[in-house]
């Protein structure tokens, strides 16, 4: 991940407190932050998908 979860939250909180005069810039930056978050979540999902599931067991018979 490029940013930790706390860094994503801090970016959102920082943009949330921006002034009305900076609204356009804030929206553009929030769009970039959301894009980075979606890429980070996708990378995490792909990492988890490639690892074997811990809850599955080969010894279960059915």
N, C-alpha and C positions, 0 to 999 in steps of 0.2 A: 504494500500500500504506500502511496505517496504521502498521505496524511493519516494521522491517527484519528480515531473517532473523536477524541477530545478536540483535536485541531479543526475538524469539520464543524463541530458545534461552536467553537470559538469564532470561526469565520462567519457563521450564520448570525451569531449574537452581535458581532461587530457591525455587520451590514444592517442588522435590524435597527440599530441606534443611529443610523445616518440621518442627516438633515434632509428636509424636503428639497432643498436646492440641489442635492447630490443624488436624487432619486434615480435618474437615468443611469448614472455610473454604478449605483448600488444594484440595480436590476441586472446590468451587464455582468458585474462581478458575481452576483448570486447565480447567474446562469453558468458561469465558469465553475463555480464551487459545486453546483449540482452535477455538472458533467464529470468533474473529477471524482465526486462521490460515486456516481454510477459506474465509472471505470474501476474504481477501487473495489466496489462491491462485486462486480463481475469477476475481477481477478481473484477475489477471495472465494467466490463460488466455484470457479474453475479449479482452484487449489484444493478445496474440500471435495469436489467431485472426483478428483483423481486419486484421493486417498481412500483406502478401504474403510468401509463403515465399521465402526467399533461395536455397534449393537448387533450385527449379524454374527451368527455362529454356524460353523460347519457341522457341529455336532447335533444340531436340532434335527429330529426326524419327524416326519409328518405323515 
